[in-house]
Amino acid sequence: MTTIIQSTNKLTFYIARMAERGCSAAQVLADTGLSLEEVQAERFKPSPDHYRRVIRNMLDLTGDPYLGVAIGAEFKLSDLGVLGYAALSSSKLAQSRELFTKYDALVEHIITPQSEISNNRWVTELTERFPLGDILPFAVEEFVSRTIGLAMSLTDQPFPVLELRLSYDQPADLGAYQQRFNCPMLFNQPRSLVVWDINHLDDEISLANDEVFKLCEQQCQMLVNRLADESLLSSTIRDALVKSPGEFPSLEQMARRLKMGS
């Protein structure tokens, strides 16, 4: 069986970054009901409440309202698993962008990016995947900072943001924003939008390799197919339980009902 390098889940990534700041996993996971072992399990899927609590814990532990900017800058291509290697072997930044769009299911989001390229403009709208409340600035700033860092890692070139339009209040101190984003910023906007420099889509990837790219993309497709199969199985089991109210079949009984091995 082929071993595929999978991405680091988001909470595991947060725990690792907070460890570098002297905070324990128990502190990061406080009031979530989660253990480190649960978070590191292969099929662990955090709930919206888990994300909200962990991010608020991190902000409280550090006292840094701009933590999203710093955490995003610390994200590495290797944290994306085989998808990161596929991006690193792409020919140009445009191809890596298409790759991320195609295999978006392999990326764990708390905020959804929707990009549009038209009229010689490249704009990404950021929307909440679930209600974020007071952690919205963290989520937006982490995404933008992470994207800048990943693009620079891919091309060994600067990756400027041309403009940020943010749907939340302006912070008291813009120093961290200016240092990382270095662009015009508008606050209290109807939508959160990031305007990128479209000319950088032609930037070449520093480690481009077509053979490696093909192999990595095959593995990305295998992972996406596996996720789809798991989702279908979950739906099938849920439907079977809904149709049998009051029954709690064993694993063996459910396997027989679905005509599969347990």
C-alpha positions as CSV (number, residue, x, y, z in Angstrom):
1,M,0.0,0.0,0.0
2,T,1.3,3.4,-0.9
3,T,2.1,5.7,2.0
4,I,0.8,9.3,1.4
5,I,2.3,12.2,3.3
6,Q,-0.8,13.9,4.7
7,S,-1.1,17.5,6.0
8,T,-0.8,18.5,9.6
9,N,-4.2,19.1,11.1
10,K,-4.8,22.7,12.1
11,L,-5.0,22.1,15.9
12,T,-1.8,20.0,15.9
13,F,-0.2,22.9,14.0
14,Y,-1.4,25.4,16.6
15,I,-0.2,23.3,19.5
16,A,3.3,23.0,17.9
17,R,3.5,26.8,17.3
18,M,2.3,27.5,20.9
19,A,4.9,25.1,22.3
20,E,7.6,27.3,20.7
21,R,6.0,30.1,22.8
22,G,6.3,28.1,26.0
23,C,2.7,27.0,26.2
24,S,1.7,23.4,26.8
25,A,-0.9,21.4,24.8
26,A,-3.1,21.2,27.9
27,Q,-3.1,25.0,28.0
28,V,-4.0,25.3,24.3
29,L,-6.7,22.7,24.6
30,A,-8.2,24.0,27.9
31,D,-12.0,23.9,28.1
32,T,-12.3,21.9,24.8
33,G,-12.7,18.5,26.3
34,L,-10.0,17.3,23.9
35,S,-6.7,15.4,24.7
36,L,-3.5,15.7,22.7
37,E,-4.0,12.0,21.6
38,E,-7.4,12.8,20.2
39,V,-6.2,15.8,18.3
40,Q,-3.3,13.8,16.8
41,A,-5.5,10.9,15.7
42,E,-5.5,10.4,11.9
43,R,-9.2,11.0,11.3
44,F,-9.7,13.7,14.0
45,K,-12.1,16.5,12.8
46,P,-12.4,19.5,15.1
47,S,-15.8,21.1,15.6
48,P,-16.4,24.9,15.2
49,D,-16.5,25.2,19.0
50,H,-13.1,23.5,19.2
51,Y,-11.6,26.0,16.8
52,R,-13.1,29.0,18.5
53,R,-12.0,27.8,22.0
54,V,-8.4,27.0,21.0
55,I,-7.9,30.3,19.1
56,R,-9.3,32.3,22.0
57,N,-6.9,30.3,24.4
58,M,-4.0,31.1,22.2
59,L,-4.9,34.8,22.1
60,D,-5.3,34.8,25.9
61,L,-2.1,32.9,26.5
62,T,0.1,35.2,24.4
63,G,-1.8,38.5,25.0
64,D,-1.0,39.2,21.3
65,P,-3.9,40.5,19.3
66,Y,-1.9,40.1,16.1
67,L,-1.1,36.5,16.7
68,G,-2.7,35.5,13.4
69,V,-0.1,37.4,11.5
70,A,2.7,35.6,13.3
71,I,1.2,32.2,13.2
72,G,0.4,32.5,9.5
73,A,4.0,33.4,8.8
74,E,5.2,30.2,10.5
75,F,3.2,27.9,8.3
76,K,5.4,25.8,6.0
77,L,4.8,24.0,2.8
78,S,5.6,20.7,4.6
79,D,2.6,21.3,6.8
80,L,0.4,20.7,3.7
81,G,1.8,17.2,3.2
82,V,1.8,15.9,-0.4
83,L,-0.1,18.9,-1.6
84,G,2.8,21.1,-0.5
85,Y,5.2,18.9,-2.4
86,A,3.0,19.1,-5.5
87,A,2.9,22.9,-5.3
88,L,6.7,23.0,-4.8
89,S,7.2,21.0,-8.0
90,S,4.7,23.1,-10.1
91,S,6.0,25.0,-13.0
92,K,4.7,28.5,-12.1
93,L,2.7,30.1,-9.4
94,A,-0.4,30.0,-11.6
95,Q,-0.2,26.2,-11.7
96,S,0.2,25.9,-8.0
97,R,-2.8,28.2,-7.5
98,E,-4.8,25.9,-9.8
99,L,-3.6,22.9,-7.8
100,F,-4.8,24.4,-4.5
101,T,-8.2,25.2,-6.0
102,K,-8.5,21.7,-7.4
103,Y,-7.5,19.9,-4.2
104,D,-9.1,22.4,-1.7
105,A,-10.6,19.4,0.2
106,L,-7.1,18.6,1.4
107,V,-6.7,22.0,3.1
108,E,-8.3,22.5,6.5
109,H,-10.1,25.9,6.6
110,I,-11.7,28.0,9.2
111,I,-12.2,30.7,6.6
112,T,-13.2,30.1,3.0
113,P,-11.1,31.7,0.2
114,Q,-12.9,32.3,-3.1
115,S,-10.7,33.8,-5.8
116,E,-11.6,35.5,-9.0
117,I,-9.3,36.6,-11.8
118,S,-10.9,39.1,-14.2
119,N,-10.1,42.4,-15.8
120,N,-6.5,41.9,-15.0
121,R,-7.3,41.7,-11.3
122,W,-6.7,38.8,-8.9
123,V,-9.0,39.1,-5.9
124,T,-9.8,36.7,-3.1
125,E,-12.9,37.0,-0.9
126,L,-12.6,35.5,2.6
127,T,-15.9,34.3,4.2
128,E,-16.5,32.6,7.5
129,R,-16.9,28.8,7.2
130,F,-18.8,29.0,10.5
131,P,-19.5,32.0,12.8
132,L,-16.1,33.2,14.1
133,G,-17.2,36.2,16.2
134,D,-14.3,37.9,17.9
135,I,-11.7,35.6,16.3
136,L,-12.4,36.7,12.7
137,P,-9.4,39.0,12.6
138,F,-7.1,36.1,13.7
139,A,-8.6,33.9,10.9
140,V,-8.3,36.5,8.1
141,E,-4.8,37.7,9.2
142,E,-3.5,34.1,9.5
143,F,-4.8,33.2,6.0
144,V,-3.3,36.3,4.3
145,S,0.1,36.0,6.2
146,R,0.2,32.2,5.4
147,T,-0.5,32.8,1.7
148,I,2.3,35.4,1.5
149,G,4.7,33.0,3.1
150,L,3.8,30.0,1.0
151,A,4.1,32.0,-2.2
152,M,7.5,33.3,-1.2
153,S,8.7,29.8,-0.3
154,L,7.6,28.5,-3.7
155,T,9.2,31.2,-5.9
156,D,12.0,32.7,-3.7
157,Q,10.5,36.0,-4.8
158,P,8.5,38.7,-2.9
159,F,4.7,38.3,-3.0
160,P,3.1,41.6,-2.4
161,V,-0.5,42.3,-1.4
162,L,-1.8,45.3,-3.3
163,E,-4.8,46.0,-1.0
164,L,-6.7,44.6,2.0
165,R,-10.3,45.4,2.6
166,L,-11.4,44.0,6.0
167,S,-14.9,43.6,7.4
168,Y,-13.9,44.4,11.0
169,D,-12.7,47.4,13.1
170,Q,-9.3,48.9,12.7
171,P,-7.0,47.9,15.5
172,A,-5.3,50.5,17.7
173,D,-1.8,49.7,16.3
174,L,-1.2,48.9,12.6
175,G,2.5,48.2,13.1
176,A,2.3,44.4,12.7
177,Y,0.0,44.8,9.6
178,Q,2.3,47.3,8.0
179,Q,5.4,45.1,8.6
180,R,3.8,41.9,7.1
181,F,1.3,43.2,4.5
182,N,2.8,46.6,3.6
183,C,-0.3,47.7,1.6
184,P,-3.3,50.0,1.8
185,M,-5.8,48.7,4.3
186,L,-9.5,49.6,4.6
187,F,-11.5,48.5,7.6
188,N,-15.2,48.1,8.4
189,Q,-15.8,47.1,4.8
190,P,-18.9,45.1,3.6
191,R,-16.6,42.1,2.7
192,S,-13.1,40.9,3.4
193,L,-11.1,41.1,0.1
194,V,-7.5,40.6,-0.7
195,V,-6.1,42.1,-3.9
196,W,-3.0,40.2,-5.1
197,D,-0.5,41.3,-7.7
198,I,-1.7,39.3,-10.8
199,N,1.7,39.6,-12.5
200,H,3.2,37.2,-10.0
201,L,1.2,34.3,-11.3
202,D,3.9,34.1,-13.9
203,D,6.6,33.6,-11.3
204,E,8.5,30.4,-11.8
205,I,8.6,27.8,-9.0
206,S,12.2,27.5,-7.7
207,L,12.1,23.6,-7.6
208,A,9.8,22.9,-10.5
209,N,9.9,19.3,-11.7
210,D,7.3,17.9,-14.0
211,E,7.8,14.2,-13.1
212,V,7.6,14.9,-9.3
213,F,4.6,17.1,-9.9
214,K,2.7,14.3,-11.7
215,L,3.5,11.8,-8.9
216,C,2.5,14.2,-6.2
217,E,-0.7,15.1,-8.0
218,Q,-1.6,11.4,-8.3
219,Q,-1.3,11.1,-4.6
220,C,-3.4,14.2,-4.0
221,Q,-6.1,12.6,-6.2
222,M,-5.9,9.4,-4.2
223,L,-6.4,11.4,-0.9
224,V,-9.4,13.2,-2.3
225,N,-10.9,9.9,-3.5
226,R,-10.3,8.4,0.0
227,L,-12.0,11.4,1.6
228,A,-15.0,11.1,-0.7
229,D,-15.3,7.4,0.1
230,E,-15.2,8.0,3.8
231,S,-17.8,10.7,3.5
232,L,-20.1,8.4,1.5
233,L,-19.6,5.6,4.1
234,S,-20.5,8.0,6.9
235,S,-23.6,9.1,5.1
236,T,-24.6,5.5,4.4
237,I,-24.2,4.6,8.1
238,R,-26.1,7.7,9.2
239,D,-29.0,6.9,6.9
240,A,-29.1,3.3,8.1
241,L,-29.3,4.5,11.7
242,V,-32.0,7.1,10.9
243,K,-34.1,4.3,9.3
244,S,-33.8,2.2,12.4
245,P,-34.8,4.4,15.3
246,G,-34.1,2.9,18.7
247,E,-31.7,0.3,17.4
248,F,-28.0,0.4,18.2
249,P,-26.4,-2.2,16.0
250,S,-22.9,-3.6,16.8
251,L,-20.0,-3.0,14.4
252,E,-20.5,-6.5,13.0
253,Q,-24.3,-6.1,12.5
254,M,-23.7,-2.8,10.7
255,A,-21.1,-4.3,8.5
256,R,-23.5,-7.1,7.5
257,R,-26.2,-4.6,6.9
258,L,-24.0,-2.7,4.6
259,K,-22.5,-5.9,3.1
260,M,-18.9,-5.0,4.0
261,G,-16.2,-6.5,6.2
262,S,-15.8,-5.2,9.7
